[in-house]
Amino acid sequence: MGINRRNFFRAMGITGLALGTGKELNAVPDRGDETEFYGILYDATRCVGCQSCEVACALANELPEPDPEDYPVAGTIRKTNENRRSVINAHETTRGEVYVKNQCMHCNQPACAAACLTKAMYKTKEGPVIWRDEKCMGCRYCMVSCPFDVPKFEYHSANPDIVKCDMCFDRVKEGELPACVADCPAEALVFGTRRELIKEARRRINENPELYYDGIYGEDEAGGTGYLYLSPVHFEELGLNTKLQKKSYPELAKGFLYAVPSIFIMWPAILLGIHNATKNNSKTSEDHDEL
Amino acid sequence: MMNYKPLVPKDNDGMPVGKFLLASLRPHGKIFTPFNIISVPIIMAGIVLIVIRFVYGIGSITNLTQEVPWGLWIGFDVVTGVAFAGGAYVVTFMVYILNMEKYKPIVRVTVLNGFLAYVFYAGALLLDLGKPWNVVNPIIGNSFGVSSVLFLVAWHFLLYMIAQLIEFSPAIAEWIGAKRARKILSGMTVGAVIFGITLSTLHQSGLGALYLMAKEKIHPLWYSEFIPILFFVSSIFAGLSMVIFEGSVSNRVFAGQISEKDHMGHDGILHGLSKICAFAMLVYFFLQIVVFVHGKHWQYLDSRMGAWYLTEMIGFVIVPMLMYFFSYRTRNINLVKISSLVTMVGIIINRLNVTVIGFKWDAPVHYVPSWMEIVVTLTVLSIEIWIFRWIVRRMPVLRGSPAWVPDDH
């Protein structure tokens, strides 16, 4: 009985391994509000539904040219897919027909990036959430986790990519505007830091309270998003999901991940203890490992 | 099939290892068995489908959509399969940690089953990956997505497979007659068992935790922050029911391998396991009630999904639990076997409810697996059974260890 040398080293090894693994598992994405992320403000009261943004997006990202026959019609939902990263939809609302742009929301704490086990889906310090081909396994856990159902998968390719808006990260890095923002003739899209955009959105609401619904979609949704929406009507009427939680989505798995290191340390110790306590039950020789 | 003549000595006794292994490659048993006749065409069809999948993409043989990116291959092959493989950690816990000698005869076969299950479910996972060649990234790459539950699960799969291989390795050493290797390997068993139980606790619950971020996508009756705990507790009786089922089948199919003594003791083992199952199910059922009440889910009961939920809870948790209790009381071995089947069906239903049926339950179009996805799943299962049979017919898994092994086994 008691702890002999072999068991001691074994317990030490297991504990060491647990500590080593445990430390890493604590990591969570950066808190969004501590960094100055860039984002885009979309003003549905200004959008005329011309689809210039869709064309600009396709050109900038080498996607197939949009079909000119396919324009937004109230009552049908046009979805983003592996060939288009951004779409304009029309909605019949209490204040007439209103357009809305749909694309990746670029969350402050993206579920997709927290879900990604290879960091292929990645929240850049500039703000855009990007996808990196060489890291991706194609497991589609980002798609399962994204509350906005944004990432799309090329189901009919032997080397499939995950497709989604990356806020034209390459252009943003060069100091240029995202393609959709640059080409919007109605000035419905504004690019800037999230802080500036929220200030600007508030200013517009305050100056024109009768024009706007009093709220900014994306300010709190899913813990805050890089894309922010202003609308003349309640966001639900524009098909935006208003039932999302205000906490970030990675928060949901945090409790589990935090429990991992402690289980990793406690379980082996407990198991070893029980093993030693019960081994006299079996009439074995000195070499108790030969079970 | 019962009284086949072995073509090679059961365990190697002085033959050179290479020659012995070569001799072992020859088929040992009848070729035209019902299982072979059914499984060979399935495997052939499955291989064709897998080739199509790698040439034309995952969409060419699956019904997966942009909204439902995980279907049968994840929900059944991986999530359900791993729950069934949970028997290995429960039985090793009983035998090596609690030193319950009674269950020793089933340790090896259970560990082998668990090991093969993991190898094949990890294999099935590769079929579901868009870029399977990048699967090494989270293992060796410089891009550790450590905040991902899937990262944890992936690492645990890998480490647990190694732990199980170590747990099983003395059987291989005995088979090829490697006496010194056996001594070293069996010395590692307890360490591997402790490590393996810890890993199992975490990844059985981790498979549930995978779905924690899909909060609004899963029906509220199946989504809660307690999914990881429910998955862990249910893996205990899922795994043991699989052990009971597999044991009943093996006892018949591989009767020639099992000694008279083990054969007689088998019923006692099954009764013991059914008692544990019944208690684990009782705990699980209470947890489910707590989750249900805590989540204030009463309003959902009066719907189609609510009826389905009640079917699962009553028909596939309470009923098999009572059957297990009753079978233990009356020592009714047939009832034990039926209970294990009902429990397993219940586990399949539960895992599919979380991963497939309850996932995007409110969407206008539902995901239903294509026949090709089902054939590929059956292919994976069939190949696994082939390998299992190959090993059981050769290595000392069900039969006792060779005479030179110090302990009686």
Interface residues (C-beta under 8 A of the other chain):
Chain A: R10 I14 T21 E24 L25 N26 A27 V28 P29 K79 N81 A111 A114 A115 C116 L117 T118 K119 A120 E134 K135 C136 M137 G138 C139 R140 Y141 M143 V144 S145 P147 D149 K152 F153 E154 Y155 H156 S157 A158 N159 P160 D161 I162 N241 K243 L244 Q245 Y249 P250 L252 A253 G255 F256 L257 V260 I263 F264 W267 P268 L271 L272 I274 H275 T278 K279 N281 S282 T284 D289 E290 L291
Chain B: F54 V55 Y56 G57 I58 G59 S60 T62 L64 Q66 E67 P69 W70 F93 V95 Y96 I97 L98 N99 E101 D128 L129 G130 K131 P132 N134 V135 N137 P138 G141 S143 F144 G145 V146 S147 S148 V149 L150 F151 L152 A154 W155 K183 S186 G187 T189 V190 G191 V193 I194 F195 I197 T198 T201 L202 S205 G206 A209 L210 Y211 L212 M213 A214 K215 E216 K217 E225 P228 P406 D407
